[in-house]
Amino acid sequence: MFFLLLRLLTVPAPMVAPVAATATAVRPPAAIDVATLRDAGADMATIEAGPRKIRALLPAAGDRAVYAGCVAQRLVEAQAQIAIARDEMQRLSADPPPPAADRAHARNRIALLAQRTRDVERAALHCVDEDDSTISATRKETQVPPAIQRRPDPTRPPPMPYPAPVGGASVVIPEP
């Protein structure tokens, strides 16, 4: 079942004209800011490129099912973000133009989806990253002032008890 899902996800998606290209080909209504559409188109290009970049990481996962499954999950998430972003782009460039608050909301969602796509790409890269260790050793050299060095070490174990010099039956416990 898992391999069937993985196989379906690795099949190249049909090429669909990017929304950024269609947004520039269609003349935007006068009420919509051209810079907003341009920025939204750039974010759409980032969102639509995400699955392609993540799909390129699948061979790096090799035959390790855990790595391949992790990358496949990120791929599904990136593909879902494309559908959401396309809906928002249609709202943004609708004719007649929606109210300004709706346009601002759509633009904000597209920007957030672009950021999330970048995060998902980074997460997919971490899935196949060979360096699984998050612990690193660091050596730090410090200078200790002489006044502090002369003090006894409080973490040192106490001195060992020894037999008393007189009597032999008692034990002396030294003061720390």
C-alpha positions in Angstrom: 0.0 0.0 0.0 2.8 2.4 1.0 4.7 1.7 -2.2 1.6 2.3 -4.3 1.1 5.6 -2.7 4.8 6.4 -3.1 4.6 5.4 -6.8 1.5 7.7 -7.3 3.3 10.6 -5.7 6.5 10.2 -7.8 4.7 10.2 -11.2 5.3 13.6 -12.7 2.3 15.9 -12.4 0.7 17.1 -15.7 2.2 20.4 -16.7 -0.3 23.2 -16.0 0.4 26.8 -17.1 1.7 28.7 -14.1 -0.7 31.2 -12.7 2.0 33.9 -12.8 2.1 33.6 -16.6 -1.7 33.8 -17.0 -1.9 36.7 -14.5 0.4 38.7 -16.7 -1.4 37.7 -19.9 -4.8 38.6 -18.6 -5.2 42.3 -18.1 -6.0 42.9 -14.5 -8.9 45.1 -13.6 -8.1 48.7 -12.7 -9.1 48.3 -9.1 -6.4 45.7 -8.5 -2.9 46.9 -7.8 -0.5 45.6 -10.5 2.4 45.3 -7.9 0.2 43.1 -5.7 -0.5 40.8 -8.6 3.2 40.7 -9.5 4.1 39.8 -5.9 1.4 37.2 -5.7 2.6 35.7 -9.0 6.1 35.5 -7.7 4.8 33.7 -4.6 2.7 31.4 -6.8 5.9 30.5 -8.7 7.5 29.6 -5.4 4.5 27.5 -4.3 4.3 25.7 -7.7 8.0 24.9 -7.7 7.9 23.3 -4.3 6.6 19.8 -5.3 9.1 19.6 -8.1 12.0 20.4 -5.7 10.7 17.9 -3.2 10.1 15.2 -5.8 13.8 15.6 -6.7 14.7 14.5 -3.2 12.9 11.1 -3.5 15.9 9.4 -5.1 18.1 10.6 -2.2 15.9 8.7 0.2 16.9 5.5 -1.6 15.3 2.3 -0.3 15.0 3.6 3.2 11.2 3.5 3.8 11.3 6.0 6.7 13.1 8.6 4.6 10.9 8.0 1.6 7.8 8.2 3.7 8.9 11.5 5.2 9.6 13.0 1.8 6.3 11.7 0.5 4.4 13.4 3.3 6.1 16.7 2.5 5.3 16.3 -1.1 1.6 15.7 -0.4 1.6 18.8 1.8 3.2 20.9 -0.9 0.7 19.7 -3.5 -2.2 20.6 -1.3 -0.8 24.1 -0.9 -0.9 24.5 -4.6 -4.6 24.0 -4.8 -5.2 26.4 -1.9 -3.0 29.0 -3.5 -4.6 28.7 -6.9 -8.0 29.3 -5.3 -6.7 32.4 -3.5 -5.1 33.7 -6.8 -8.5 33.3 -8.5 -10.1 35.4 -5.8 -7.3 38.0 -6.1 -7.7 38.4 -9.8 -11.5 37.9 -10.1 -13.6 40.0 -12.3 -15.4 42.0 -10.9 -12.7 42.6 -8.3 -13.6 41.6 -4.7 -13.6 44.1 -1.9 -10.3 45.4 -0.7 -10.4 43.4 2.5 -10.9 40.2 0.6 -8.0 41.0 -1.8 -5.7 41.8 1.1 -6.7 38.5 2.8 -6.1 36.5 -0.4 -2.7 38.2 -0.9 -1.8 37.5 2.8 -2.7 33.8 2.4 -0.7 33.5 -0.7 2.4 35.0 1.0 1.9 32.7 4.0 1.6 29.6 1.7 4.8 30.6 -0.1 6.6 30.8 3.3 5.1 27.5 4.3 6.2 25.9 1.0 9.8 27.0 1.7 9.5 25.5 5.2 8.2 22.2 3.7 11.0 22.1 1.2 13.5 22.5 4.1 11.7 19.8 6.1 11.9 17.4 3.1 15.6 18.1 2.8 16.0 17.3 6.5 14.2 14.0 5.9 17.1 12.8 3.6 19.9 14.6 5.4 22.5 12.0 6.5 23.5 14.0 9.6 20.9 12.8 12.0 22.9 14.1 15.0 21.7 17.3 16.7 24.4 17.1 19.4 27.7 18.9 18.7 30.7 19.1 20.9 32.2 22.5 21.6 35.4 23.2 23.4 35.6 26.4 25.4 38.9 27.7 27.0 38.5 30.0 29.9 41.0 31.9 32.1 40.4 31.5 35.9 41.7 34.3 38.1 44.4 33.1 40.6 42.3 34.1 43.7 39.6 31.6 42.6 42.1 28.9 41.6 43.5 28.8 45.2 40.1 27.9 46.6 39.5 24.2 47.2 37.3 22.5 44.7 33.8 22.1 46.2 33.0 19.2 43.9 36.0 17.2 45.1 35.2 14.1 47.2 35.9 14.5 50.9 39.3 13.2 52.2 39.4 9.6 53.2 39.2 8.8 57.0 42.4 7.4 58.5 43.2 5.6 61.8 44.0 7.8 64.8 47.7 8.0 65.7 47.0 7.2 69.4 44.9 4.3 70.5 44.4 2.7 67.1 40.7 1.9 67.8 39.4 5.3 66.7 39.2 6.8 63.2 39.9 10.4 62.3 37.6 12.0 59.7 39.4 15.1 58.3 37.6 18.4 57.8 36.8 19.1 54.2 
